[in-house]
Amino acid sequence: MMVDNIRVAIENGTFSAEEAAYYIDEIKKITKNFTLKKVTMSRTDTYLDLRYSFNEIPFERIRRIPLGHPHEEKAVNN
């Protein structure tokens, strides 16, 4: 899927385009000086893995966000 000209890959779990856009916006807030190229998302019952790479940097950044409760819709800012 493409969101804001960023390639989004879903490895595990289900994500809507709106959910993907939400997490991409959160990544953009903390990485203002770089252009996102690709985001890979993987969800389990206890965490959400976000892996992302930039056009300007030749490596991938990996972030694991613990989910406070399995029924929460958003994993950011818990």
Buried (B, 14 or more C-beta within 10 A) or exposed (E): EEBEEBEBEBEEEEBEEEBBBBBBEBBBEEBEEBEBBBBBBBBEEEEBBBBBBBEEEEEEBEEEBEBEEEEEEEBEEE
